Amino acid sequence: MSLTVVVDYESGNLHSAEKAFQRMAAETGAGEVIISGRPEDVARADRIVLPGDGAYPACKAALEGHSGLQEAIEEAVQVRGRPFMGICIGMQMMASVGREYRDTPGFDWIAGEVVPIVPDDPALKVPHMGWNDLIVTGSHPVLEGIETGDHAYFVHSYQVVVRDPAERLAYAEYGGEVTAIIGRDTMIGTQFHPEKSQHAGLRMIANFLTWAP
Amino acid sequence: MLKTRIIPCLDVKEGRVVKGVNFVDLVDAGDPVEAAKAYDAAGADELCFLDINATHENRGTMYDLATRTAEQCFMPLTIGGGVRTPEDVRALLLAGADKVSFNSAAVANPDVVAKSAERFGSQCIVVAIDAKTVSPGKWEIFTHGGRKPTGIDAVDFARTVVAKGAGEILLTSMDRDGTRAGFNLPLTRAISDAVHVPVIASGGVGTLDHLVEGVTEGGASAVLAASIFHFGDFTIREAKEHMAAAGIPVRLN
């Protein structure tokens, strides 16, 4: 039976991610979804989800603080091509470097940096918080059925700016373009919270759980 | 374009909805999870649970509530009431809350906001400010359900907690709360202009025009209401269509 591991590195709200993935796994017959911070569970996973909230350096330190966990994720995703979904900070970890507080290296799977959102209209508040509509510019199996105009729930003050525009799959308008989805090959990352985004979010989770690249 | 959020708020006491939610199809109108599911289906943008009788003994019911809601509602959930420490924040986040709201604990010691934001990120730390007009253009923080004056200026306090890392302000006008006379717009505007984070306007909504004013005149990023939705005066959809007609971007699909 297929196993999806939601990586627990003691960052943020795992419960809602776990429940949304379990619900969609049950609906799609996609097997088991567990929460774990154990490298051996990541190693045997068929799919990996990296959620997370909080500051970039703290999240990276938390990942590194779990012995062998980061290596297990990198091995599974980069060497064995296991499908990977990063959510919020988990998505930002896919970039080369985070500039929050100080420069912190990410996984460097998607060339780019994580920088503060600076809306061109000073009246726009930061964090970018709430429902915004997606403008879909790329294609990916996980985005099947997701269209420009679909709403997603965002809450963040930093965004990923990619080097290769082809690796940015969707953005949202917020006093400029804010990266919403990045990805390539067997990996995808969403800045918004699919587990909190009702229909479109649950659809993406279902797509991810049934995706067999 | 970012949409203006409409947030129904449920007052909860010992795990039950206090004011009741008057939807015809609810099996148990006193069960917050049933109410949450109804609002989820109705297109609410977020939900807020306020534990109005928070004591150490009844915390467990709130954790259980957060967990049961997160299992069934895939939308953002804020929980407030009796939150005092970063450990309280962690417990509520683990149970299923997405955002946690400080109130009197932040007034007593704003550093608790900083400690929580450093650990969990500003995005999940809300500070609820209950303010009363003390003279024209002057608002003071009140605690203990609006009974206890603190001598603290509301605008100064908003700036302080945002500097400490609050990611959002839930602003309730104690003059207006329960009156259905509309938001305190000068207060809402003053706080909204003073901070760079989103402000949720609360307290006093009686008509759909009040929701519009909170945004257009008050500058709020989101509007929170309880009774107009619970008692079925208006649906979430009606509220959104009214706001859309007034030119406010809302999420309708």
Chai-1 contact restraints between the chains, C-beta under 6 A:
chainA,res_idxA,chainB,res_idxB,connection_type,confidence,min_distance_angstrom,max_distance_angstrom,comment,restraint_id
A,N13,B,L93,contact,1.0,0.0,6.0,A-B,restraint_1
A,N13,B,D98,contact,1.0,0.0,6.0,A-B,restraint_2
A,H15,B,A70,contact,1.0,0.0,6.0,A-B,restraint_3
A,H15,B,G96,contact,1.0,0.0,6.0,A-B,restraint_4
A,S16,B,A70,contact,1.0,0.0,6.0,A-B,restraint_5
A,S16,B,G96,contact,1.0,0.0,6.0,A-B,restraint_6
A,K19,B,A70,contact,1.0,0.0,6.0,A-B,restraint_7
A,K19,B,E71,contact,1.0,0.0,6.0,A-B,restraint_8
A,A20,B,F74,contact,1.0,0.0,6.0,A-B,restraint_9
A,D53,B,G121,contact,1.0,0.0,6.0,A-B,restraint_10
A,G54,B,F120,contact,1.0,0.0,6.0,A-B,restraint_11
A,G54,B,G121,contact,1.0,0.0,6.0,A-B,restraint_12
A,A55,B,G121,contact,1.0,0.0,6.0,A-B,restraint_13
A,K125,B,H196,contact,1.0,0.0,6.0,A-B,restraint_14
A,K125,B,V197,contact,1.0,0.0,6.0,A-B,restraint_15
A,K125,B,P198,contact,1.0,0.0,6.0,A-B,restraint_16
A,K125,B,S221,contact,1.0,0.0,6.0,A-B,restraint_17
A,V126,B,H196,contact,1.0,0.0,6.0,A-B,restraint_18
A,P127,B,Q123,contact,1.0,0.0,6.0,A-B,restraint_19
A,P127,B,G167,contact,1.0,0.0,6.0,A-B,restraint_20
A,M129,B,P198,contact,1.0,0.0,6.0,A-B,restraint_21
A,G130,B,L2,contact,1.0,0.0,6.0,A-B,restraint_22
A,G130,B,R5,contact,1.0,0.0,6.0,A-B,restraint_23
A,W131,B,K3,contact,1.0,0.0,6.0,A-B,restraint_24
A,W131,B,D45,contact,1.0,0.0,6.0,A-B,restraint_25
A,W131,B,R251,contact,1.0,0.0,6.0,A-B,restraint_26
A,N132,B,L2,contact,1.0,0.0,6.0,A-B,restraint_27
A,H151,B,R251,contact,1.0,0.0,6.0,A-B,restraint_28
A,Y153,B,P76,contact,1.0,0.0,6.0,A-B,restraint_29
A,V155,B,Q123,contact,1.0,0.0,6.0,A-B,restraint_30
A,E173,B,M1,contact,1.0,0.0,6.0,A-B,restraint_31
A,Y174,B,L2,contact,1.0,0.0,6.0,A-B,restraint_32
A,K196,B,M75,contact,1.0,0.0,6.0,A-B,restraint_33
A,K196,B,P76,contact,1.0,0.0,6.0,A-B,restraint_34
A,Q198,B,F74,contact,1.0,0.0,6.0,A-B,restraint_35
A,Q198,B,M75,contact,1.0,0.0,6.0,A-B,restraint_36
A,L202,B,F74,contact,1.0,0.0,6.0,A-B,restraint_37
